[in-house]
């Protein structure tokens, strides 16, 4: 199951195809939790705007170390997919916590 290729180059078109595997899907939440933990550490919290990029870099590193693909290009792309999924989940969770009340129609006021 885990030895499934994550990315393969198609010989006819040269397209890169990324397949999500259970291994990738299990690492994405772990990366999201790690990013949330880093957010609580004071010196690292100052880099909050860079967390999406940091998650991509960490995911690419994990993909290369864990050999998530047949070659380096496939491993890097698998890491980019995992990092973007982690960053997207992080941004979505952060945005959902900011929404507190629906917007009022134009010309009216929100009342508490």
C-alpha positions in Angstrom: 0.0 0.0 0.0 2.7 2.5 1.0 5.0 1.5 -1.9 2.6 3.0 -4.4 4.2 5.6 -6.5 3.2 9.1 -5.5 4.2 10.7 -8.8 5.0 9.3 -12.2 5.9 10.9 -15.5 3.7 9.7 -18.3 5.9 8.7 -21.3 3.6 10.1 -24.0 2.9 13.6 -22.7 5.6 14.1 -20.1 2.9 15.2 -17.6 3.6 14.8 -13.9 0.7 12.9 -12.1 0.5 13.1 -8.3 -1.5 10.4 -6.5 -2.4 10.9 -2.9 -1.5 7.9 -0.9 -2.4 6.9 2.7 1.1 7.8 3.7 0.8 11.4 2.4 -2.7 11.7 3.9 -1.4 10.6 7.3 1.5 13.1 7.3 -0.6 16.2 6.4 -2.4 16.4 9.7 0.8 15.8 11.6 2.4 18.7 9.8 -0.6 20.9 10.6 -0.3 20.0 14.3 3.4 20.8 14.2 2.7 24.2 12.6 0.2 25.0 15.4 2.7 24.0 18.0 5.4 26.2 16.4 2.9 29.0 16.5 2.9 28.9 20.3 6.7 29.2 20.7 7.5 32.8 21.2 10.6 33.3 19.0 9.1 31.3 16.1 5.7 33.0 16.4 7.2 36.2 14.9 7.5 34.3 11.6 3.8 33.6 11.5 3.4 35.0 8.0 6.0 32.5 6.8 4.3 29.4 8.2 2.8 28.3 4.8 6.2 28.4 3.2 7.7 26.7 6.2 5.2 23.9 5.9 6.0 23.4 2.2 9.8 23.3 3.0 9.3 20.8 5.9 7.0 18.6 3.7 9.5 18.5 0.8 12.2 17.5 3.3 10.0 14.7 4.7 9.1 13.5 1.3 12.8 13.2 0.3 13.9 11.6 3.6 11.0 9.1 3.5 11.5 8.3 -0.2 7.9 9.2 -1.3 8.5 8.6 -4.9 10.7 6.9 -7.4 13.0 9.8 -8.1 13.9 13.2 -6.6 11.5 15.2 -8.9 8.6 13.0 -7.7 9.6 13.3 -4.1 9.8 17.1 -4.3 6.3 17.3 -6.0 4.9 15.0 -3.4 6.3 17.3 -0.7 4.9 20.4 -2.4 1.4 18.8 -2.5 1.6 17.8 1.2 2.9 21.3 2.2 0.3 23.1 0.2 -2.4 20.9 1.7 -1.0 21.6 5.2 -0.8 25.3 4.6 -4.3 25.4 3.1 -5.7 23.6 6.1 -3.9 25.9 8.5 -5.2 29.0 6.7 -8.7 27.7 6.6 -8.8 26.8 10.3 -7.4 30.2 11.1 -10.0 32.0 9.0 -12.9 30.0 10.4 -12.0 31.2 13.9 -12.3 34.8 12.8 -15.8 34.6 11.4 -18.1 35.4 14.3 -21.3 36.8 12.9 -22.9 36.9 9.4 -22.6 40.2 7.6 -25.7 42.5 7.5 -27.2 43.5 4.2 -25.9 46.8 2.8 -27.3 49.9 4.4 -28.0 48.1 7.8 -26.0 47.6 10.9 -24.9 44.4 12.7 -26.5 44.4 16.2 -25.0 42.3 18.9 
